[in-house]
Amino acid sequence: MPTRITDPSDDRVRDYVSLTDVALRRRTEPERGLYIAESEKVIRRALAAGHRPRSYLMAERWLTDLGDLVADAERDGIPVFVADHDVIEGFTGFHLHRGALASMQRPDLRPVDEVVADARRVLVIEDVVDHTNVGAIFRSAAGLGVGAVLVTPRCADPLYRRAIRVSMGTVFQVPWTRIDPWPAGMDLLRENGFRVAALALSEGAVSLDALAADPPERLALVLGTEGDGLSRRTVQGADVVVTIPMAGGVDSLNVAAAGAVAAWALRPR
């Protein structure tokens, strides 16, 4: 039977405390081996990817809609917590209106060469710190045929709640891992048969149209952080620098938009 929570300080739901505090979640989730999945669609995609729940938290009205998940949880001894909306808001810090939350066991990251083994196109996200942008990049990657995503050591966590939500759960669909060290990791990509393209405004860059007209069989496209773009070492170390032709006096796009445009233009044929 689901367990009713009436006290926001109940230690049994500590996984869900202060979910709006970005700094806290970025610090504690990896250390405690968990991440938070929000909404029925996202939870189901996480389960379909083989991720294991630690517990569920939902308002009572969702017990019916998520009855199969509740039944599976009871069979497997996974706690299901139920609380009124105001109680949930009291310890999570936000109004839950997407059905349910799940505290999920964070899977171990796989080696880079294993993640990219079957990919023809890879996106590398360098030091992007906005979780919304990270989630949007994953959603584009899933929809546009990107085989894998790699994130650098200082990039925001793709399993942060907001990144997962913006991605619509596609962070569970697209193979990904961290590439460390970076930018030295470009050599590892080359060893796996990839040509490395840096998406940047740089003298001598080729246009996206030119690269798309004769793309390499395997390509890793590197996207840079908000504002500053790619580091100088990355631009200098890439095999080619590519830029998106722009009009209207605009010199660049948001990193997630730029990644989507480039992924579409360079999609495997």
C-alpha positions in Angstrom: 0.0 0.0 0.0 1.2 3.6 -0.7 2.5 5.4 2.3 0.9 8.8 3.1 3.2 11.6 4.0 1.8 14.5 6.1 5.0 16.0 7.4 7.3 17.8 4.9 10.3 17.0 7.2 9.7 13.3 7.0 13.1 11.7 6.4 11.7 9.1 4.1 11.2 11.6 1.3 14.5 13.4 1.7 15.4 12.5 -1.9 12.8 15.1 -3.0 13.8 18.0 -0.7 14.5 21.4 -2.3 14.4 20.4 -5.9 14.4 24.0 -7.1 17.9 24.6 -5.5 20.1 24.0 -8.5 23.4 24.2 -6.7 22.2 21.7 -4.1 20.9 19.2 -6.6 24.0 19.4 -8.8 26.1 18.7 -5.7 24.2 16.0 -4.0 22.5 13.9 -6.7 25.7 12.4 -8.1 27.1 11.8 -4.7 24.0 10.0 -3.5 23.6 8.1 -6.8 20.2 9.4 -7.7 18.4 11.7 -10.0 14.7 12.8 -10.1 12.4 12.0 -13.0 9.3 14.2 -13.3 6.1 13.3 -15.1 4.6 10.0 -16.3 6.2 10.2 -19.7 9.7 10.8 -18.3 9.4 8.1 -15.7 8.2 5.5 -18.2 11.0 6.4 -20.5 13.5 6.0 -17.7 12.1 2.6 -16.8 12.1 1.5 -20.5 15.8 2.4 -20.5 16.4 0.0 -17.7 16.8 2.5 -14.9 15.8 1.4 -11.4 13.5 3.5 -9.2 14.3 4.1 -5.5 10.8 5.4 -4.7 7.8 7.3 -6.1 6.1 10.4 -4.9 2.7 11.5 -6.2 -0.6 13.1 -5.4 -3.4 10.6 -4.6 -5.3 11.3 -7.9 -2.4 9.7 -9.8 -2.5 6.4 -8.1 -5.1 5.2 -10.7 -3.4 6.6 -13.8 -0.1 5.1 -12.7 -1.6 2.0 -11.3 0.7 -0.4 -13.2 3.8 1.4 -11.9 2.4 1.3 -8.4 1.6 -2.4 -8.7 5.1 -3.1 -10.0 6.6 -1.0 -7.1 4.6 -2.9 -4.5 5.7 -6.2 -6.0 9.4 -5.2 -6.0 9.3 -3.5 -2.5 9.8 0.0 -3.9 8.2 2.7 -1.6 5.3 4.7 -3.1 4.6 7.9 -1.2 1.4 9.9 -1.5 0.8 13.4 -0.2 -1.4 16.4 -0.7 -0.3 19.0 -3.2 0.6 21.6 -0.5 2.7 19.0 1.4 4.6 18.1 -1.7 5.2 21.7 -2.5 6.4 22.2 1.0 9.4 20.0 0.6 10.1 20.0 -3.1 9.7 23.7 -3.5 7.4 23.6 -6.6 3.9 22.7 -7.5 3.7 19.2 -8.8 1.4 19.2 -11.8 2.9 16.5 -14.1 1.6 13.4 -12.3 4.5 12.1 -10.2 8.1 12.2 -9.3 10.4 9.3 -9.1 13.8 9.1 -7.3 15.8 7.0 -9.7 19.1 5.1 -9.2 21.7 6.8 -11.3 23.3 4.4 -13.7 27.1 4.0 -14.1 28.5 6.0 -17.0 29.9 3.9 -19.8 33.3 4.4 -21.5 33.4 6.8 -24.4 34.4 4.2 -27.0 31.5 1.9 -26.0 29.0 4.8 -26.2 30.1 5.9 -29.7 30.7 2.5 -31.1 27.6 2.4 -33.4 27.3 6.2 -33.9 27.9 8.0 -37.2 27.1 11.4 -35.7 28.1 12.6 -32.2 27.4 15.8 -30.4 30.0 17.0 -27.9 28.6 19.6 -25.4 31.5 21.7 -24.0 30.9 23.4 -20.7 27.2 24.3 -21.3 25.9 25.2 -17.9 22.2 25.9 -18.5 20.1 22.8 -17.9 17.4 24.0 -20.3 20.0 24.1 -23.1 21.4 20.7 -22.3 17.9 19.2 -22.3 17.0 20.9 -25.6 20.2 19.6 -27.2 19.4 16.1 -26.2 15.9 16.4 -27.6 17.3 17.6 -31.0 19.9 14.8 -30.9 17.1 12.2 -30.5 14.9 13.7 -33.2 17.6 14.3 -35.8 19.5 11.0 -35.8 22.5 11.8 -33.6 23.9 8.5 -32.4 25.5 9.7 -29.1 26.1 12.7 -27.0 29.3 13.4 -25.0 29.5 16.0 -22.2 32.7 17.6 -21.0 33.6 17.6 -17.3 32.2 21.1 -16.6 29.0 20.7 -18.5 25.7 20.7 -16.6 24.3 17.3 -15.6 22.0 15.8 -18.2 20.2 14.0 -15.4 19.2 17.1 -13.5 15.4 17.3 -13.2 15.0 20.4 -15.5 17.3 19.0 -18.2 15.4 15.7 -18.2 12.0 17.5 -18.4 13.1 19.8 -21.3 14.5 16.8 -23.2 11.1 15.1 -22.8 13.0 12.1 -21.4 15.2 11.7 -24.5 18.3 11.8 -22.2 17.3 8.1 -21.6 17.0 7.5 -25.3 20.3 8.8 -26.7 23.5 7.1 -25.5 25.7 9.5 -23.6 28.6 9.8 -21.2 31.2 12.2 -20.0 34.4 12.7 -22.0 37.3 13.4 -19.7 39.9 14.9 -20.1 38.8 17.5 -22.5 39.8 18.8 -25.1 42.5 16.0 -25.1 39.6 13.7 -25.6 39.4 14.7 -29.2 42.3 12.2 -29.8 40.1 9.4 -28.5 37.4 10.4 -30.9 39.9 10.3 -33.8 41.0 6.8 -32.6 37.4 5.8 -33.0 37.3 7.0 -36.6 35.7 10.4 -36.1 36.5 13.7 -37.7 36.1 16.5 -35.1 34.3 19.6 -36.2 34.1 22.7 -33.9 31.0 24.9 -34.4 32.5 28.4 -33.9 32.9 31.9 -35.3 36.5 31.7 -36.4 38.6 33.0 -39.2 39.1 30.3 -41.8 35.9 28.4 -40.8 34.1 26.6 -43.5 30.3 27.0 -43.9 27.9 24.4 -42.7 26.6 24.1 -46.3 30.1 23.1 -47.5 30.7 20.5 -44.8 27.2 19.1 -45.4 27.8 18.8 -49.1 30.7 16.3 -48.5 30.4 15.1 -44.9 32.8 12.5 -43.4 31.4 9.0 -42.6 31.8 9.6 -38.8 31.6 13.2 -37.4 31.8 14.6 -33.9 30.4 18.1 -33.7 31.4 20.2 -30.7 29.0 22.8 -29.3 30.3 25.6 -27.0 29.1 27.2 -23.8 26.6 30.0 -23.7 28.2 33.4 -24.3 31.9 32.6 -24.7 31.5 29.7 -27.2 34.2 27.0 -27.6 37.5 27.3 -25.8 40.5 28.4 -27.9 42.2 25.0 -27.3 39.1 23.2 -28.7 38.9 25.4 -31.8 42.7 24.9 -32.4 42.6 21.2 -31.8 39.6 20.4 -34.1 40.0 18.9 -37.5 37.7 21.6 -39.0 35.9 24.7 -37.8 32.4 25.2 -39.2 30.0 28.1 -39.0 26.3 28.5 -39.8 25.7 31.1 -42.5 23.6 33.9 -40.9 21.5 36.8 -42.1 19.9 39.9 -40.7 23.0 41.1 -39.0 22.9 38.2 -36.5 26.2 36.5 -35.9 25.1 33.4 -33.9 22.3 31.3 -32.5 21.5 30.0 -29.1 23.6 26.8 -28.6 20.6 24.5 -28.6 19.3 26.0 -31.8 22.7 26.0 -33.4 23.1 22.3 -32.5 19.7 21.5 -34.0 20.5 23.3 -37.2 23.9 21.6 -37.6 22.5 18.2 -36.6 19.8 18.4 -39.3 22.2 19.6 -42.0 24.8 16.9 -41.2 22.3 14.1 -40.5 23.4 10.7 -41.8 22.1 10.0 -45.3 
